[in-house]
Amino acid sequence: MTPADVETPATLLWAVRLLAAEAVALAVLAAYVMVLVVTADPGSLAVAISLAVMAALGAGAVFLVARALAGRSARARGPAIVVQLFLIASGGFLLQTGPSWAGVLLMGLGVGVALLCLLPPTTRALGLD
């Protein structure tokens, strides 16, 4: 039985939806940083531009991972989990520096999406069982 023969489980659908939401959030962050680039002083312009480019590249990469996972690519599960590990690390940083509510939110989101990617229905749907 191929992955396409299995009905798409809710765990996979929610993992894809949340990954897409993460990509949108990164795109909004990139747009916000671009606004800051326009108003930046010349001394920090290179750092501001590179930060905006990295956020935009991150948004594109997370979108591609979400799209590949939606297409039931078994090879997309690893990168999806790595994205969540980065999210958990960012949440841990926010717990230390503030705002702590955002850190808890990011860490919860990261753990939740990683678990959705690892649950047995998702594993079966990706053909990894």
C-alpha positions in Angstrom: 0.0 0.0 0.0 1.4 3.4 -1.0 1.1 6.6 1.0 -1.4 7.9 -1.5 -3.7 5.0 -0.8 -4.1 6.0 2.9 -6.6 8.7 3.8 -4.9 11.9 5.0 -5.0 11.8 8.8 -5.8 14.9 10.9 -2.4 14.8 12.5 -0.7 15.3 9.1 -3.2 18.0 8.1 -2.6 20.0 11.3 1.1 19.6 11.0 1.0 21.1 7.5 -1.4 23.8 8.6 0.8 24.8 11.5 4.0 24.7 9.4 2.3 27.0 6.8 1.3 29.4 9.7 4.9 29.4 10.8 6.0 30.3 7.2 3.5 33.2 7.2 4.7 34.4 10.6 8.3 34.4 9.2 7.2 36.3 6.1 5.5 38.9 8.3 8.7 39.2 10.4 10.7 39.6 7.2 8.4 42.4 6.0 8.6 44.1 9.5 12.4 43.9 9.3 12.3 45.4 5.8 10.4 48.4 7.3 13.1 48.7 9.9 15.8 48.6 7.1 14.2 51.6 5.5 14.4 53.5 8.8 17.8 52.2 9.9 20.8 54.3 10.4 23.6 53.7 7.8 25.9 52.1 10.4 23.5 49.1 10.9 22.2 48.8 7.4 24.1 45.7 6.4 23.0 43.8 9.5 19.4 44.9 9.0 19.4 43.8 5.3 21.0 40.5 6.1 18.5 39.8 8.9 15.6 40.6 6.5 17.0 38.3 3.8 17.5 35.5 6.3 13.9 35.8 7.6 12.6 35.8 4.0 14.7 32.7 3.2 13.5 31.0 6.3 9.9 31.7 5.4 10.5 30.2 1.9 12.2 27.1 3.4 9.5 26.5 5.9 6.8 26.9 3.2 8.6 24.4 1.0 8.8 21.9 3.9 5.1 22.3 4.6 4.3 21.8 0.9 6.4 18.7 0.7 4.8 17.3 3.8 1.4 18.1 2.4 2.5 16.1 -0.7 3.3 13.2 1.7 7.0 13.2 1.1 8.5 11.1 3.7 11.8 13.0 3.4 10.1 16.2 4.5 9.4 14.9 8.0 13.0 15.4 9.2 13.3 19.0 8.0 9.9 19.7 9.6 11.2 18.4 12.9 14.4 20.5 12.6 12.3 23.6 12.1 10.5 22.8 15.3 13.8 22.3 17.2 14.7 25.9 16.1 11.4 27.1 17.3 11.9 25.4 20.7 15.4 27.0 20.9 13.9 30.4 20.1 11.3 29.9 22.7 13.9 29.0 25.3 15.8 32.2 24.4 12.6 34.2 24.9 12.0 32.5 28.3 15.3 33.9 29.4 15.1 37.4 27.9 11.4 38.0 27.7 8.6 38.1 26.9 8.2 34.8 28.6 4.7 34.2 27.4 6.0 34.2 23.8 8.7 31.8 24.8 6.2 29.4 26.2 4.0 29.7 23.2 6.8 29.1 20.7 8.1 26.1 22.7 4.6 24.6 22.9 4.1 25.1 19.2 7.4 23.5 18.4 6.8 20.5 20.6 3.2 20.1 19.3 4.1 20.2 15.6 7.0 17.8 16.2 4.7 15.4 18.0 2.2 15.7 15.1 4.9 14.7 12.7 5.9 11.7 14.8 2.5 10.3 15.7 1.6 6.8 14.1 -1.2 8.1 11.8 1.3 10.6 10.2 3.9 7.9 10.0 1.5 5.6 8.2 0.4 8.3 5.9 4.0 9.1 4.9 4.6 5.4 4.2 7.2 5.1 7.0 5.7 2.3 9.0 
